[in-house]
Amino acid sequence: MKINKKIQLGKRGIDLIQTMVDDNDCFFHEIKQENGVGIDAIIELSNKGVLTGVNVAVQIKTGDSYIDYLNKKCTIPIGKHKNYWKNHALPVYGLACVLKNNCFYYVDIKNYIIVHEKEIDNGDIKSIQFNIALHNTITSKNFADLFAKHFFGMVPLLPFEKARQFVDSDFLVDICLGLDVLWVHHYEIEEAWNIFIETFRNNTQLKCWHKIVVFISDGTHNPDHWRSGKGYESRSKFASAIIQNFGKEDIIKLLSAVDEYESFQRGSFGESVDFAIREIPNKITHLVDIIEDDGIKERVRDNALFLFTCYDEKIFLDVSTKYNLPSRDMLQKQVKQYGIIYPYA
């Protein structure tokens, strides 16, 4: 009888995953391949040896045919498994194994199906394709931090330099995870805060900006942002120092990140932006410069006008007639009627 090398390779991949799972005090429940259901195993995750009740269904693929090393991408064929994966009671993840490196790369199959279901159904997408990044490159050594904690909703404990590598990645998921690691585990290191401000100023991703604004909120006097406990004093000190060094361009970025529908209301991201700007030296001068700069997007200028009104209603009434922006008339009416604009009452 001739040996089926494909089946043999698949078994080696399953063995690799089982070894990694065992090494990390978790449980591996194999589903025999001949059943062909699209799930090769159930992984039962533990937290430092304590069972959590968190289980993950996995489809395991092994071999170079599933990995494009040049473009750093992996591929997992969908076949007839789409509906089974989509409707499975457990999270369903695809694992692409690299035997020579003793590692695997993972993808959230259910999420991929949700995002691309239309293209899958009409035949435009026949395989799940995903990037090889830092966050989804799993070895036995980082299995507990990068794989298991992903399902626990916990921030992995990575060394400072490793977190910096994540922030320097080309992939948004890596960057956000690196920022979270620095915020949770390395907040006492001044260089971490330098990375935050550098990311805020140089990264174009709104999600990154949002994270940084949440981080620096510890340096504001927002009554709705209350935090205490371990690390608060260090975070507050560093956050306040960052805000004190903000200028016009930083305010433009802050105002650009405010959702036009959510805007400034209690509990919104806009509220965090507002209270950060309140702490910036010469904020009124910067806001007026932004309002009068026709080269800036109208929505940003209008946000600046709103905050300008909140900060100094009297000056606003004196000068607002020359600012032809969407919210001007409404703000004038509100100030004349109530004498104040405070959106968080």
N, C-alpha and C positions, 0 to 999 in steps of 0.2 A: 504494500500500500504506500502511495506517495504522500509525503508529509505536506500538509497545507500550511505554507509559510505565512499566509495572511492570518490564519487562526492562531498560529504559534506566536506571531508578533503581537496579536491582540492580547493573548494570555500573559505575555511578558509585561505589557502595559498595565494590565489589571494587577499583576503581582507587584509592580512598582508602587501603584497607588495604595494597595493594601499594606505594604511595608511602611509607607509614609504615615498612613493612618494609625497603624499599630505603634509606630515609634512615638506618636503623640497622644497615646492613651485614649484613642477613639476606637470606634468599632466599625468594621467593614462587613457588610452583608451582601455577598455576591448574588447576582441573578444570572443564571447560566445563559451563555451567549446563544445557544441553539433555540432559545425561545424567541429571539429576535423582536422583542417588544420595544426596543429603543432606549431601555434603561439597563445598564450593566451592573449597577450596585446601589445600595443605600448606605450612606455614610452617617453614622450616629456620632455627633460631636460632643466632646467633653470639654470642660474648662478646668485645666490643671488636674485632670483625672476625675472630676466630678461630672457625672452625666447631667445633661441639660434638657434632654427631651427634644433637642433640635436635630432634625434629620434632613439630609439632602439627597435627592435622587441624581445620579450622575450617568452620563453617557461618555464612555472612554474610547478615545481614538489614539492609535499608536502608529508612528511611522512618518517618514519624510513626505509622503504623499499628502499629508494633512497640514504641512507647515511650509510656508514660503519664507525662507530665512532672509532672502534679499530684501523683500518688502515688509518683513516683520509682521506677518499675518498668519492666522490659522484658519482652517476650513473644516467644518463638520457638515456632512451631507444631511439633508432633512428627510429625504425619502418619503415614506408614508407615516412618519412619526409626528407630524405637526400637531394634529388634534390631541393625540395621546399626551404629548409633552405639555401642551397648553392647558389641558384639563386635569393634569396630575395634581393630587392633593398636596404634594410636597414641592418645594423649590426644585427646579430642574436645571442642572448645570452641565455644560460640556467641558470635558477635560482632554486636552491634546498633549500626549506624553512624548517626551524626548528621552529615550533610554540612555543615550550616551552622556547626558547632562544630569540624569536623575532628577528631573523636574517635570512639571506640567504647567500648561497655560489654561486659564479657565474663562468661560463666558456664561452669563446668565441667559439660558435658552428661552425661558418664558418671556423675559423682558424683550429679547430680540424679536420673538414672534409678535408680541404686542405692537412693537414699533414698525415692523415690516410685514404685517399680516396680509395687507392688500397685494403687495408685490409677490409674496409667497403663493397666494391663492391664484393669481393670474399667470404664474409660471416664470415671472421675471427673476425671482430669486429661488434657487434650488439648493443652496448651501448656506449655512451660517458662517459668515466671515467676520473675524474679529482681530483686533490688534494685539501684538505681543508688547506688553508694557511692563512697568515695574510692579504695579499693584497686583497683577494677575500671573506673575511668574513665581511658582510655588515649588519650594524644596522641602525636604524633611525638616531642615533647620528653621525655616520661617513659616511652616504650615500653621502653627498655632496662632501666630500674630497676624499673618496676612490672609489666611483662608478662614480659619475658625472664627476669629474675632469679627470678620466681615459679616457673618451671620448673627453674631451676638450684638451687633450695633456698637461695638467697642473700638476705640482708637488704638491701633497697635503701638506697642512700645518699641520704637526704632531709635537707634543712635542718632545723634544730632546730624552727623555728616550724611547718613543715609536719608534722613528726612530732607536735607538740602538737595540731594540728588533727585528725590521725588519732585520737589518744587521746580527743579531745572528741566524736568521732562517735557516732551512735546505733547503729552496727553493730559487733558483736563482732569481726568480722574486721578492720575498720579499727583498732579499739582495740588488739588484740593486735599488729598489725603496727607501729603507732605505738610501743608499748612496746618492741618488739624493736629498732626503729631507735634509740630513745633509749639502750637498753642497749648496743648494739654500737658505735654511732658517736658518741654524745654523753655517755658515762659520766663525763667529767671536768667536766661542767657540774652544779653543785649543784642547779639548778632541775629537772634531769631526775629527781633523786632525790626532790625534793619532789612531783613528778608521780607517781612510783611510790607514795609513801605515801598521797597523796590518792586515787589510784585504788584502792589496797588498802582504804582506809577507807570510800570512798563508792560503789564499784562493787559490784554484787551478783552478778557473774558469777564462778563458781568458777574458770574458765579464767584469768581475770585474776589472781585470788588466787594461783593456782599459779605463774604467771610471776613475780610479785613475790617469792614465797618463794624461788624458784630464784635470783633476782637477789641477794637479801639473804644468801644462803647464803655468799657470800664474806666476810661479817663474822662467821662462826661458827667454832668449833673442831671441826667434824665431820671425823673422820679419813677418812671416805669421800668427802668433798667436797674434792678437791685441784685447785687451779688456780694457774697462774703465767703469766708472759709479760706482754705489753703490756697495761697498764691494770689489772693485778691490784691494785696498791697503792692506786690511786684508788678502785676498786670496793670494796675491803675497808674503806677508811676511811669512805666514805659509808654502806656497808651496816651497819657497826658502829654508826654514829651513829643510824641509823634504829632498830635493835633496842634501843638504850639508851633510846629514848623510847617504847617500847611499854608499854602498860598492860593492864588487865583486859579491856577491850573488844577490843583487838587480839588478845589470847590466845584469846578466845572465837571470833573469826573464824578464827584459825589452826587451832584444834581442830575447828571446824565443817567445814573443808576436807579433813580427813583421811577417806579412804574407809573405810567401816565394815568392808569385807571385806579390804582390803589392810592397814589399820591401821598399826602400828608394826613394821616389819621392815627388815632391811638392804636398802638400795637403794630404799626406798619414799619416797613424798612425805612420809609420816608421820615418817620419820627426819629429813628437812630441817626439818619443823615442830618436832620435839623439840629439835634442836640450836639452833634460833633461840630457842626459849623458854628454854633453858638460860642464854642470855646476858642475859636480861631482868632488870633489878634487881627485887628483891622478888617474884620469881616464885612462891615458896612461898605467900606471903600471897595473891597473886592466884589461885593454883590452889585454895586452900582456900575463898576467896570464891566461886569458880565452883562447886565441889563442893557447897557449902551453899546455893546459890541455886536454889530449886525452880522458878523462872521460866525457867530455862535448860533446853534439851533434854537429856534423859537421856543420849543418846549423847555429847554434848559434856562433860557432867559426868563421865561414865565415862572419857572420854579424859583429862580432867584428873586423875582419881584414879590412872590408870595412870602418868602422868608424875610425879605427886606421889610415888608409890611408888618410881619409878626414882631420884628426886632425894634422898629421905630416908626410907629404909626404917624406921628406928627410930621416927620421929615417926608414920609411917603405922601401925605396929603399935599405938602408944599411942592413936590416935584413930579408927582405921578402923571400929570396931564401930558407930559412930553413923551411918556412911554406907551406906545400903541401896541399893547400886548393883550392876549385873549382874556386874562383874568383881571385886567385893570379896573374896568367899570364895576365889576362885582365887589372887588376889594374896596374901592372907594365908597360904595354904598354901605358895606359892612362897617367900615371904620367910622363913617359919619353917623351911622345909626347906633352902634354899640361902643365905639371908641377903642376897641381892641380886637385883635385877631388871635385866637388861641384855639387851634384845632383839636386839642386833646382833652377838652373838658368832658 
